[in-house]
Amino acid sequence: MPDAAWHGVLVATTVPFTPQLEVDLDRYADQVRWLAENGCDGVVPNGSLGEYQTLTDTERAAVVRTAVAAAPPGFTVVPGVAAYGAAEARRWAEQAEQAGCPAVMLLPPNAYRAEERSVLEHYAAVAEVGLPVVAYNNPVDTKVDLTPELLARLHAEGLIVAVKEFSQDVRRAYQIVEQAPELDLLVGADDVLVELVMAGASGWISGYTNVFPRSCVELYHACRRGDLERALPLYRTLHPALRWDTTTEFVQAIKYSMDLVGRHGGPCRPPRTPLEPHTERTVRHATQDAAARGCV
């Protein structure tokens, strides 16, 4: 068992919808249990992959409670608490605490390109709740960059314990470790897993583990052991699928891949639209090829 709630393989879960686009909590509970049965260490509901921006407050809270209720002993639930304002993000952190979650994941304020002082105050407001905070650095989508220097300051002030690193620049890993050696580095983009684990990452908040949980868990642990003889062939097999985690269509792609392997991915809520035919073909080929090569 990992020695911290945010260590190991945590799955940024998709949220299943009915054909009428209502949240299907029974299917979601089944998904959480299935991921636990297949060796994952926890889930991260209400992240970007969970389409949190399209959920009502009632739905968003219910997803967290459902994950906690479905989680077996030792399986962790670290919900995303992102919001435009610090007051709302803090409210979601309080809801997570009441639901029994051991930590939360937090994007910086992203309604605009926030400056450093605003970022610090945003994290300070949520940290006051008392749960450990995993920062989520996604400058690609939010346009707010948690630089290694800023992460080191957030950690030094006791506001964060880890960072989900999604800058897609593997050089950042070494800079973060140098400037904040006690800050836990977590892989945030599936297609740089090997590179960031080799650089010292102690966890992976993953997307395609929704599709191939056993193979992704095996890949992560092979990397942690330094067993590149096993890791690299598996990484090459999975990589054509893993790289869809960092595309604009990542939610649709992962849900479609889930459908292809017999899990319920299902539709997305607007404004996300179905994959274009050529994109669908590419995702289908990557998924079916990995499955044909034994990935599960």
Backbone hydrogen bonds, N-H to C=O, Kabsch-Sander energy under -0.5 kcal/mol:
donor,donor_aa,acceptor,acceptor_aa,energy
7,H,4,A,-1.8
8,G,202,S,-1.8
10,L,8,G,-0.8
10,L,204,W,-2.4
11,V,42,G,-2.4
12,A,10,L,-0.6
12,A,206,S,-3.0
13,T,11,V,-1.2
13,T,44,V,-0.6
18,T,22,E,-2.7
21,L,18,T,-2.6
24,D,16,P,-2.7
25,L,23,V,-1.0
28,Y,24,D,-1.9
29,A,25,L,-2.5
30,D,26,D,-2.0
31,Q,27,R,-2.2
32,V,28,Y,-2.3
33,R,29,A,-2.3
34,W,30,D,-2.5
35,L,31,Q,-2.2
36,A,32,V,-2.0
37,E,33,R,-2.5
38,N,34,W,-1.3
39,G,36,A,-1.6
40,C,35,L,-2.1
41,D,9,V,-2.6
42,G,9,V,-1.1
43,V,76,T,-2.3
44,V,11,V,-3.2
47,G,44,V,-0.5
50,G,47,G,-0.6
51,E,48,S,-1.6
52,Y,47,G,-1.2
54,T,51,E,-1.8
55,L,52,Y,-1.3
60,R,56,T,-2.8
61,A,57,D,-2.2
62,A,58,T,-2.0
63,V,59,E,-2.3
64,V,60,R,-1.4
65,R,61,A,-2.3
66,T,62,A,-2.5
67,A,63,V,-2.2
68,V,64,V,-2.3
69,A,65,R,-2.3
70,A,66,T,-2.0
71,A,67,A,-1.5
75,F,72,P,-2.1
76,T,41,D,-2.2
76,T,74,G,-0.6
78,V,43,V,-2.6
80,G,45,P,-3.1
81,V,105,M,-2.8
89,A,85,G,-2.1
90,R,86,A,-2.7
91,R,87,A,-1.9
92,W,88,E,-2.0
93,A,89,A,-1.9
94,E,90,R,-2.4
95,Q,91,R,-2.1
96,A,92,W,-2.1
97,E,93,A,-2.3
98,Q,94,E,-2.4
99,A,95,Q,-1.7
100,G,96,A,-0.6
100,G,97,E,-1.1
101,C,96,A,-2.6
103,A,77,V,-0.6
104,V,132,P,-2.2
105,M,79,P,-2.5
106,L,134,V,-2.9
114,A,109,P,-0.5
114,A,112,Y,-1.8
119,V,115,E,-2.0
120,L,116,E,-2.6
121,E,117,R,-2.2
122,H,118,S,-2.2
123,Y,119,V,-2.3
124,A,120,L,-2.3
125,A,121,E,-2.1
126,V,122,H,-1.4
127,A,123,Y,-2.6
128,E,124,A,-1.4
129,V,126,V,-1.7
130,G,127,A,-1.5
134,V,104,V,-3.2
134,V,132,P,-0.5
135,A,133,V,-0.7
135,A,162,A,-2.8
136,Y,106,L,-2.1
137,N,135,A,-0.6
137,N,164,K,-2.5
138,N,136,Y,-0.8
141,D,138,N,-0.8
142,T,138,N,-2.6
143,K,139,P,-1.0
145,D,143,K,-0.5
146,L,144,V,-0.6
147,T,145,D,-1.5
151,L,147,T,-3.0
152,A,148,P,-2.2
153,R,149,E,-1.7
154,L,150,L,-2.6
155,H,151,L,-2.5
156,A,152,A,-2.5
157,E,153,R,-1.9
158,G,155,H,-1.8
159,L,154,L,-2.6
160,I,154,L,-0.7
161,V,133,V,-2.7
162,A,133,V,-1.0
163,V,184,D,-2.3
164,K,135,A,-3.5
165,E,163,V,-0.9
165,E,186,L,-2.5
166,F,137,N,-2.0
166,F,164,K,-0.7
170,V,168,Q,-0.7
172,R,169,D,-1.8
173,A,170,V,-0.9
174,Y,170,V,-0.6
174,Y,171,R,-0.5
175,Q,171,R,-1.5
176,I,172,R,-2.9
177,V,173,A,-2.3
178,E,174,Y,-2.1
179,Q,175,Q,-2.3
180,A,176,I,-2.8
183,L,180,A,-1.9
184,D,161,V,-2.0
186,L,163,V,-2.7
186,L,184,D,-0.5
187,V,203,G,-3.0
188,G,165,E,-1.5
192,V,189,A,-1.7
193,L,190,D,-1.3
196,L,192,V,-2.3
197,V,193,L,-2.6
198,M,194,V,-2.4
199,A,195,E,-0.9
200,G,197,V,-1.5
201,A,196,L,-2.3
202,S,185,L,-2.4
203,G,185,L,-0.6
204,W,8,G,-2.8
205,I,187,V,-2.4
206,S,10,L,-2.7
206,S,204,W,-0.9
210,N,207,G,-1.9
211,V,208,Y,-1.5
212,F,208,Y,-2.3
214,R,296,V,-0.7
216,C,212,F,-2.5
217,V,213,P,-2.5
218,E,214,R,-2.4
219,L,215,S,-2.4
220,Y,216,C,-2.5
221,H,217,V,-2.4
222,A,218,E,-2.2
223,C,219,L,-2.1
224,R,220,Y,-2.4
225,R,221,H,-1.9
226,G,222,A,-0.6
226,G,223,C,-1.0
227,D,222,A,-2.7
228,L,226,G,-1.7
230,R,227,D,-0.8
231,A,227,D,-2.6
232,L,228,L,-2.2
234,L,230,R,-1.3
235,Y,231,A,-2.9
236,R,232,L,-2.6
237,T,233,P,-1.7
238,L,234,L,-2.2
239,H,235,Y,-2.2
241,A,238,L,-1.6
242,L,238,L,-2.7
243,R,239,H,-2.4
244,W,241,A,-1.9
245,D,242,L,-2.0
246,T,243,R,-1.3
247,T,244,W,-1.4
250,F,247,T,-1.5
253,A,249,E,-2.9
254,I,250,F,-2.4
255,K,251,V,-2.4
256,Y,252,Q,-2.4
257,S,253,A,-2.5
258,M,254,I,-2.2
259,D,255,K,-2.0
260,L,256,Y,-2.1
261,V,257,S,-1.5
262,G,259,D,-1.3
263,R,258,M,-2.7
265,G,263,R,-0.9
272,R,269,R,-1.6
280,E,276,E,-3.0
281,R,277,P,-2.1
282,T,278,H,-1.6
283,V,279,T,-2.6
284,R,280,E,-2.7
285,H,281,R,-2.4
286,A,282,T,-2.2
287,T,283,V,-2.5
288,Q,284,R,-2.9
289,D,285,H,-2.4
290,A,286,A,-1.8
291,A,287,T,-2.4
292,A,288,Q,-2.5
293,R,289,D,-1.4
294,G,291,A,-1.7
295,C,290,A,-2.4
